[in-house]
């Protein structure tokens, strides 16, 4: 997509989000008036108060999140494009952490997810559910709210379990990892793991394929002729397949323990014939309709987790693995 088209779409969406924010702010006065009458002892209804809260918070929160998210997207893609122009033949230099040979995990994303999800649930979903329950099917609506809240609590629990390990760091010894060669690095976990604990370290190559089929114009005309309306978008699918995985066990020893941290080396031999990190070149449709558009994206990840299945802690590092050709592999082997 051309850059100016992307910017135009984002600016249009931001204008729509600003309009939504203004609509939400328009309900602030009725909400304050209703709340003031309730404080003064006038009769009030929880359902009406919940409706006004949802009418204010829904458009405002969604609009703010959309506006801020699109602003961040434009900025981050601009930085990425600048790196791509500076290193057109070295895609492993396009990400700042890869270029610095230091991949640092952080809890900031998990914290923001927690805050946003809690705000949307408490200020939009729950009030809207209370209002809908006052109309009909109260049992069904409250059951839905309970299920959503239950799954949010499970998700927050998983984030909390990993809050220490999510501050881990990997120092890359190879930049990049080479297909047909090696990938090496050193992982530092900010926790003193008990000596003798067995960790499973795995290197995985996952290919995610998104396919979308455009509708055939003749079918649309037939539908119009017989009075049927169908979506302008064709069927789409998204699937992820693990193309390669190699794992080994690492037993924590006294030499692996530092002050409040555990250090473990990561080293894998990568076989040839595998795709590199990132978006792949267009491929055949593999028997799919001719109007199908396929996008393949490859992710190489290092996964570390305790061998004990009941332990939910784990780390995922997205690492750079590329095909540098036979000459580069030979040089690495001689080195």
C-alpha positions in Angstrom: 0.0 0.0 0.0 1.4 3.4 -0.9 2.4 5.5 2.0 0.1 8.4 1.2 -2.9 6.1 1.0 -2.0 4.6 4.4 -1.7 8.1 5.9 -5.0 9.1 4.3 -6.8 6.1 5.7 -5.3 6.6 9.2 -6.2 10.3 9.2 -9.8 9.5 8.1 -10.1 6.9 10.9 -8.7 9.5 13.4 -11.3 12.0 12.3 -14.0 9.4 12.8 -12.6 8.6 16.3 -12.6 12.3 17.2 -16.3 12.5 16.1 -17.0 9.5 18.4 -15.3 11.3 21.2 -17.4 14.4 20.7 -20.5 12.3 20.6 -19.6 10.7 23.9 -18.8 14.0 25.5 -22.2 15.2 24.5 -23.7 12.8 27.0 -21.6 14.1 29.9 -24.2 16.8 30.8 -27.2 14.3 31.0 -25.1 11.9 33.0 -24.1 14.7 35.5 -27.6 15.9 35.7 -28.9 12.4 36.4 -26.3 11.8 39.0 -27.0 15.1 40.8 -30.7 14.3 41.0 -29.8 10.9 42.6 -27.5 12.6 45.1 -30.3 15.0 46.1 -32.6 12.0 46.9 -34.7 11.9 43.8 -35.7 8.4 42.6 -33.3 6.9 40.0 -32.8 3.7 38.2 -29.5 1.7 37.9 -30.3 0.8 34.3 -30.6 4.4 33.2 -27.4 5.4 35.0 -25.6 2.4 33.4 -26.9 3.4 30.0 -25.6 7.0 30.3 -22.2 5.7 31.6 -21.9 3.4 28.6 -23.0 6.2 26.2 -20.2 8.5 27.6 -17.4 6.0 28.1 -17.9 3.8 25.1 -17.3 6.4 22.3 -14.7 8.3 24.3 -12.6 5.3 25.2 -12.8 3.6 21.8 -12.2 6.9 20.1 -9.1 7.7 22.3 -7.7 4.2 21.8 -8.2 4.4 18.0 -6.6 7.9 17.8 -3.6 7.0 19.9 -3.2 3.6 18.3 -3.2 5.0 14.8 -0.8 7.8 15.8 1.6 5.2 17.2 1.2 3.1 14.0 2.2 6.0 11.8 5.2 6.9 13.9 6.5 3.3 14.2 6.0 2.5 10.5 7.9 5.7 9.6 10.8 4.6 11.8 10.7 1.2 10.2 10.8 2.7 6.7 13.8 4.8 7.6 15.7 1.8 8.8 14.7 -0.1 5.6 16.1 2.7 3.5 19.3 2.8 5.5 19.8 -1.0 5.3 17.9 -2.3 2.3 19.9 -5.6 2.1 20.0 -6.3 5.8 16.4 -6.9 7.1 17.8 -7.9 10.5 18.8 -4.3 11.0 15.2 -3.0 10.6 14.2 -3.7 14.2 16.1 -1.6 16.8 16.5 -4.5 19.3 17.9 -6.8 16.6 20.3 -4.1 15.4 21.5 -3.6 19.0 21.9 -7.4 19.4 19.9 -7.2 22.6 16.2 -8.3 22.8 14.6 -7.1 25.9 11.2 -8.1 27.1 9.0 -5.8 29.0 5.8 -5.8 31.1 4.7 -2.5 29.7 2.5 -4.0 27.0 0.9 -6.4 29.5 0.3 -3.5 31.9 -1.4 -1.4 29.2 -3.5 -4.4 28.1 -4.6 -4.9 31.7 -5.5 -1.3 32.1 -7.4 -1.0 28.8 -9.2 -4.3 29.2 -10.3 -3.4 32.8 -11.5 0.1 31.7 -13.5 -1.3 28.8 -15.1 -4.0 30.9 -15.8 -1.8 33.9 -16.9 1.4 32.0 -18.5 0.0 28.8 -19.3 -3.7 28.8 -20.6 -4.0 32.4 -22.8 -0.8 32.2 -24.1 -1.8 28.8 -24.9 -5.3 30.1 -26.8 -3.9 33.1 -28.9 -1.7 30.8 -29.7 -4.6 28.4 -30.5 -6.9 31.4 -33.2 -4.4 32.5 -34.9 -4.8 29.1 -35.0 -8.6 28.8 -33.0 -11.9 29.2 -31.3 -10.7 32.4 -30.0 -14.2 33.3 -28.4 -14.6 29.9 -26.8 -11.1 29.9 -25.4 -11.5 33.4 -24.1 -15.0 32.6 -22.3 -13.4 29.6 -20.8 -10.7 31.8 -19.7 -13.3 34.3 -18.0 -15.4 31.6 -16.2 -12.5 30.1 -15.0 -11.3 33.6 -13.9 -14.9 34.4 -11.7 -15.1 31.2 -10.3 -11.7 31.9 -9.3 -12.8 35.4 -7.6 -15.9 33.9 -5.7 -13.8 31.4 -4.6 -11.3 34.1 -3.4 -14.3 36.2 -1.3 -15.5 33.4 0.2 -12.1 32.9 1.0 -11.9 36.6 2.6 -15.4 36.6 5.0 -14.2 33.9 5.6 -10.7 35.3 9.2 -11.5 36.3 10.2 -13.6 33.3 8.7 -11.0 31.0 11.7 -8.8 32.0 14.2 -11.2 30.5 16.9 -10.3 28.0 18.6 -12.1 25.2 22.0 -11.1 24.0 22.5 -12.2 20.4 25.8 -13.8 19.6 24.9 -14.3 16.0 23.3 -11.5 13.9 21.5 -12.9 12.2 20.9 -16.6 12.8 21.7 -18.3 9.5 19.6 -20.9 7.7 22.0 -23.8 7.2 24.2 -22.4 9.9 23.8 -21.5 13.6 21.8 -19.3 15.9 23.4 -18.5 19.3 22.6 -16.2 22.2 22.6 -15.8 25.9 19.4 -15.4 27.9 19.3 -13.7 31.3 16.2 -14.3 33.4 15.8 -11.8 36.3 15.0 -14.5 38.8 17.3 -16.9 40.8 15.8 -20.2 39.6 16.5 -23.0 42.1 19.5 -25.2 41.2 18.5 -28.4 39.5 15.4 -27.0 37.8 15.0 -28.3 34.3 14.1 -25.8 31.5 13.1 -26.7 28.0 14.7 -24.4 25.4 13.2 -24.5 21.9 13.8 -22.8 18.6 10.6 -22.7 16.4 9.8 -21.6 12.9 6.1 -20.8 12.5 4.5 -19.8 9.2 1.2 -17.8 9.4 -0.8 -17.7 6.2 -3.7 -15.3 5.6 -5.8 -16.0 2.6 -8.7 -13.9 1.2 -10.8 -14.7 -1.8 -12.3 -11.8 -3.7 -16.0 -12.4 -4.8 -16.7 -13.1 -8.4 -18.6 -10.2 -10.1 -20.9 -12.6 -11.9 -22.1 -14.1 -8.7 -22.8 -10.7 -7.3 -25.0 -9.8 -10.3 -26.9 -13.1 -10.0 -27.5 -12.3 -6.3 -28.8 -8.9 -7.2 -31.1 -10.3 -9.9 -32.7 -12.8 -7.5 -33.0 -10.2 -4.7 -30.3 -11.6 -2.4 -27.7 -9.4 -0.8 -24.2 -10.8 0.1 -21.1 -9.4 1.5 -18.7 -7.7 -0.8 -15.8 -9.4 1.0 -15.0 -12.9 0.0 -14.1 -15.7 2.4 -10.9 -15.4 4.4 -8.8 -17.6 6.6 -5.9 -17.4 9.0 -3.8 -20.4 10.0 -0.4 -21.0 11.6 1.8 -24.0 11.0 5.0 -25.0 12.7 7.5 -25.8 10.0 10.4 -26.6 12.3 11.2 -27.0 16.0 14.3 -28.1 17.8 14.4 -28.3 21.6 16.8 -29.3 24.3 16.8 -29.5 28.1 18.9 -27.2 30.3 19.5 -28.0 33.9 20.1 -24.9 36.1 23.5 -25.2 37.8 25.3 -23.1 40.3 27.5 -21.6 37.6 24.3 -20.4 35.8 23.2 -18.4 38.8 24.1 -14.7 39.2 22.8 -12.1 41.7 19.0 -12.5 41.5 19.3 -13.8 37.9 19.8 -17.0 35.9 21.9 -17.1 32.8 21.6 -19.8 30.1 23.2 -20.2 26.7 21.1 -20.8 23.6 22.7 -22.6 20.6 21.0 -24.3 17.7 22.1 -25.7 14.4 19.5 -24.6 11.7 18.9 -26.9 8.8 18.7 -25.6 5.2 15.6 -25.1 3.2 13.6 -23.1 5.7 12.1 -19.7 5.1 13.7 -16.5 6.7 12.0 -14.2 9.2 9.4 -11.8 8.0 7.0 -11.6 5.0 7.6 -14.2 2.3 7.6 -13.8 -1.4 4.3 -14.5 -3.2 3.7 -18.2 -3.5 1.4 -20.5 -5.5 -2.2 -20.7 -4.4 -1.9 -24.4 -3.7 -5.2 -25.3 -5.3 -7.1 -22.3 -4.0 -9.3 -20.1 -6.3 -7.4 -17.8 -8.7 -8.9 -14.7 -7.0 -7.3 -15.7 -3.7 -4.7 -13.4 -2.2 -2.2 -15.1 0.1 0.2 -13.5 2.6 2.8 -15.6 4.3 4.7 -14.4 7.3 7.4 -16.4 9.1 8.3 -16.0 12.8 11.4 -17.5 14.3 11.0 -17.7 18.1 13.1 -19.0 21.0 10.8 -20.4 23.7 11.9 -21.1 27.3 9.7 -22.8 29.9 10.1 -25.2 32.8 9.9 -28.8 31.9 7.4 -29.3 34.7 4.0 -29.1 32.9 2.2 -27.5 35.9 4.5 -24.4 35.8 2.8 -21.8 33.6 5.9 -19.5 33.3 7.4 -19.1 29.8 9.4 -16.7 27.6 9.1 -16.0 23.9 11.8 -14.2 22.0 11.3 -13.3 18.4 14.7 -13.7 16.8 16.2 -12.9 13.4 17.0 -15.9 11.2 17.8 -15.3 7.5 19.3 -17.1 4.5 22.7 -15.5 3.7 23.7 -18.0 1.1 26.4 -20.8 1.1 29.3 -18.4 1.2 28.2 -16.9 4.5 27.6 -20.3 6.0 31.1 -21.4 5.0 32.7 -18.3 6.6 30.8 -18.9 9.8 31.8 -22.5 9.9 35.5 -21.6 9.4 35.2 -18.9 12.2 
